[in-house]
Amino acid sequence: MSGSGSVTQRLPQRERLILLAALAAISALSWLYLIRMPMVPADLGAVGARLLSVLPTRLADVWLTFMMWSVMMVAMMLPSASPMILTYAAIARRRPRSAAYLPWIFAGAYLVIWTCFSAAATAGQLLLETTSVLYGASRTTSVAGAILLMVAGLYQLTPLKNACLAHCRSPLGFFMTEWRDGTSGAFTMGIKHGARCLGCCWMLMGLLFVFGVMNLIWVAALSVLVLLEKLAPFGHAIARLSGVAMLGGAIALAVLR
């Protein structure tokens, strides 16, 4: 991560602070939405309720669930993507015909991947609710929870997880091999980074079904784990240790159910 740090230092302080402030504001607003967590159209106020009133009740519920997942992914993943976005901004600034909006194209494309994941997570949640695997605050049964913890723990120890995490921890290395100029280049690189980040973290997001999709304490805890994996000096070791802890949790949940 030190190489990317030296690159971002070449970004003028004013531009770096503005970009960081904007990313922080988006993340903060996302967390505020999660804290308020509208669960029915009326929670969105008169205007929101009126807009959703044109939809059948079931579709309105699906939309609110999708919004919850989408905003949650922004809140959880955008902070950990900030070093990559800052590195892109620093490199792009020195390229010919660069534009100030390009870092936002890159960040937006990154979030496109997590929005697609949110759609899949929404479908999965509705399926699990239909089959009564989820109950209460959208938590799995103990058997399903043990299985999810086991799978997540094993995935944390796989070469694929390690490779995707290595990509997320090396912004400069990514841009050295994947660089494309212009708007389409920013979008393409954002999609590629998002896909590899998804490969790194998708099973961690799946653990929300174990702890409770609407349990903000666990949402925050998983967000911290993602940050530590990507930014801490011993991120790979943290990922492996968390995998072992998940396997232990799976065994305990299976025994104590």
C-alpha positions in Angstrom: 0.0 0.0 0.0 3.0 2.3 0.4 3.4 2.7 -3.4 -0.2 3.9 -3.8 0.3 6.3 -0.9 3.2 8.0 -2.6 1.1 8.3 -5.8 -1.9 9.9 -4.0 0.5 12.4 -2.4 1.1 13.8 -5.9 -2.6 14.8 -6.0 -2.8 18.4 -5.0 -3.9 18.7 -1.4 -7.0 20.7 -2.2 -8.2 18.1 -4.7 -7.4 15.3 -2.4 -9.3 16.8 0.5 -12.3 17.6 -1.7 -12.4 14.0 -3.0 -12.0 12.6 0.4 -14.7 14.9 1.9 -17.1 13.9 -0.9 -16.5 10.2 -0.4 -16.9 10.6 3.4 -20.2 12.5 2.9 -21.6 9.8 0.6 -20.7 7.1 3.1 -22.1 9.1 6.0 -25.4 9.7 4.2 -25.6 6.0 3.5 -25.1 5.2 7.2 -27.8 7.7 8.1 -30.2 6.0 5.7 -29.4 2.7 7.3 -30.0 4.1 10.8 -33.4 5.4 9.8 -34.0 2.2 7.7 -37.4 2.8 6.0 -39.2 -0.5 6.1 -42.6 0.6 4.7 -43.4 3.3 2.2 -44.8 5.6 5.0 -41.3 5.7 6.5 -40.1 7.6 3.4 -42.4 10.5 4.2 -45.4 11.8 2.3 -43.5 12.2 -1.1 -41.9 8.8 -0.9 -45.1 7.1 0.2 -46.9 8.7 -2.7 -44.3 7.6 -5.2 -44.4 4.0 -4.0 -48.2 3.9 -3.7 -48.4 3.4 -7.5 -46.7 0.0 -7.0 -48.4 -3.2 -5.7 -47.5 -3.7 -2.0 -45.3 -6.6 -2.7 -43.3 -4.7 -5.3 -42.9 -1.7 -2.9 -41.5 -4.1 -0.3 -39.0 -5.5 -2.9 -37.9 -2.0 -3.8 -37.3 -1.1 -0.2 -35.3 -4.3 0.3 -33.2 -3.6 -2.8 -32.6 0.0 -1.6 -31.5 -1.3 1.8 -29.0 -3.6 0.2 -27.7 -1.0 -2.3 -27.2 1.7 0.3 -25.7 -0.8 2.7 -23.1 -1.8 0.0 -22.2 1.9 -0.5 -21.8 2.4 3.3 -19.7 -0.7 3.7 -17.6 -0.8 0.5 -17.0 2.8 -0.5 -14.6 3.7 2.4 -12.4 0.7 1.6 -12.3 1.7 -2.1 -11.1 5.2 -1.3 -7.4 4.4 -1.8 -8.1 3.0 -5.2 -10.2 6.0 -6.2 -7.5 8.5 -4.9 -4.8 6.6 -6.8 -6.9 6.7 -10.0 -7.5 10.5 -9.5 -3.8 11.1 -9.0 -2.8 9.2 -12.2 -5.6 10.5 -14.3 -4.8 14.1 -13.5 -1.4 13.7 -15.2 -2.8 12.1 -18.3 -3.6 14.1 -21.5 -7.3 15.2 -21.9 -8.1 14.3 -18.3 -11.4 15.6 -16.8 -12.3 16.3 -13.2 -15.3 14.0 -13.3 -13.3 10.8 -14.3 -12.7 9.7 -10.7 -16.5 9.7 -10.2 -17.0 7.6 -13.4 -14.5 5.1 -11.9 -16.2 5.1 -8.5 -19.7 4.9 -10.1 -18.7 1.9 -12.2 -17.3 0.2 -9.0 -20.6 0.7 -7.3 -22.5 -0.7 -10.4 -21.0 -4.1 -9.5 -22.2 -3.8 -5.9 -25.6 -2.7 -7.1 -25.8 -5.9 -9.1 -24.8 -7.8 -6.0 -27.5 -6.0 -4.1 -30.1 -7.2 -6.7 -28.9 -10.7 -6.2 -28.9 -10.4 -2.4 -32.5 -9.0 -2.6 -33.6 -12.0 -4.6 -31.8 -14.3 -2.2 -33.4 -12.7 0.8 -36.9 -13.0 -0.7 -36.3 -16.7 -1.6 -35.0 -17.4 1.9 -38.0 -15.7 3.5 -40.4 -17.7 1.2 -38.8 -20.9 2.3 -38.8 -19.9 6.0 -35.0 -20.1 6.2 -35.0 -16.4 7.4 -37.0 -15.3 10.4 -37.3 -12.4 12.8 -34.8 -9.6 11.8 -33.9 -11.5 8.6 -31.7 -14.0 10.3 -31.2 -17.5 9.2 -32.1 -20.6 11.1 -29.2 -22.1 13.1 -28.5 -24.9 10.6 -28.4 -22.5 7.6 -26.3 -20.0 9.7 -23.8 -22.8 10.5 -23.6 -23.7 6.8 -23.1 -20.1 5.8 -20.4 -19.5 8.4 -18.6 -22.7 7.3 -18.7 -21.8 3.6 -17.5 -18.2 4.4 -14.7 -19.5 6.6 -13.5 -21.9 4.0 -13.6 -19.2 1.3 -11.5 -16.9 3.4 -8.7 -19.5 3.1 -8.9 -20.1 -0.6 -6.4 -18.9 -3.3 -9.2 -17.0 -5.0 -9.9 -14.9 -1.9 -6.1 -14.3 -1.5 -5.7 -13.2 -5.1 -8.7 -10.9 -5.0 -7.5 -9.4 -1.7 -4.0 -8.9 -3.2 -5.6 -6.9 -6.0 -7.6 -4.7 -3.6 -4.4 -4.1 -1.5 -2.3 -2.9 -4.5 -4.0 0.0 -6.3 -0.8 1.0 -8.2 -0.3 -2.6 -9.5 -3.8 -2.7 -10.8 -3.4 0.6 -12.8 0.0 -0.4 -14.1 -1.6 -3.4 -15.9 -5.2 -2.3 -16.5 -4.9 1.4 -17.3 -7.3 2.8 -20.0 -7.6 6.5 -20.8 -10.8 8.5 -21.1 -14.3 8.1 -19.8 -14.8 4.5 -21.2 -11.4 3.6 -19.7 -12.5 4.9 -16.2 -15.7 3.0 -16.5 -14.0 -0.2 -17.6 -11.4 -0.1 -14.8 -14.1 0.7 -12.3 -16.0 -2.4 -13.4 -12.9 -4.6 -13.2 -12.0 -3.3 -9.8 -15.5 -3.8 -8.6 -15.6 -7.4 -9.9 -12.4 -8.3 -8.1 -13.5 -6.5 -4.9 -16.7 -8.6 -5.1 -14.6 -11.7 -5.4 -12.8 -10.6 -2.2 -15.9 -9.7 -0.1 -19.0 -11.4 -1.4 -19.1 -14.2 1.2 -18.5 -11.6 4.0 -21.7 -9.9 2.8 -23.5 -13.2 2.9 -22.8 -13.4 6.6 -25.4 -10.6 7.1 -28.0 -13.3 6.7 -26.5 -15.1 9.7 -26.2 -12.1 12.0 -29.3 -10.3 10.8 -29.5 -8.2 7.7 -30.8 -5.2 9.7 -28.4 -5.6 12.6 -26.3 -2.5 12.2 -23.8 -3.6 14.8 -22.8 -6.5 12.6 -23.0 -4.4 9.5 -20.4 -2.1 11.1 -18.3 -5.0 12.4 -18.1 -6.5 8.9 -17.3 -3.0 7.5 -14.3 -2.8 9.9 -13.2 -6.3 8.9 -13.3 -5.3 5.2 -11.2 -2.2 5.9 -8.7 -4.1 8.0 -8.3 -6.8 5.3 -7.7 -4.2 2.6 -5.8 -1.5 4.4 -4.0 -2.9 7.5 -0.4 -4.0 7.1 -1.3 -7.7 7.9 -4.5 -7.8 5.9 -3.9 -11.3 4.5 -3.3 -12.7 8.0 -6.4 -10.9 9.2 -8.4 -12.6 6.4 -7.1 -16.0 7.3 -7.6 -15.6 11.1 -11.2 -14.4 10.5 -11.7 -17.5 8.3 -10.6 -19.7 11.2 -12.9 -17.8 13.5 -15.8 -18.3 11.2 -15.2 -22.0 11.1 -15.1 -22.1 14.8 -18.4 -20.1 14.9 -20.0 -22.6 12.5 -19.0 -25.6 14.7 -20.3 -23.8 17.9 -23.6 -22.8 16.2 -24.1 -26.4 15.0 -23.4 -27.9 18.4 -25.4 -25.4 20.4 -28.5 -25.3 18.2 
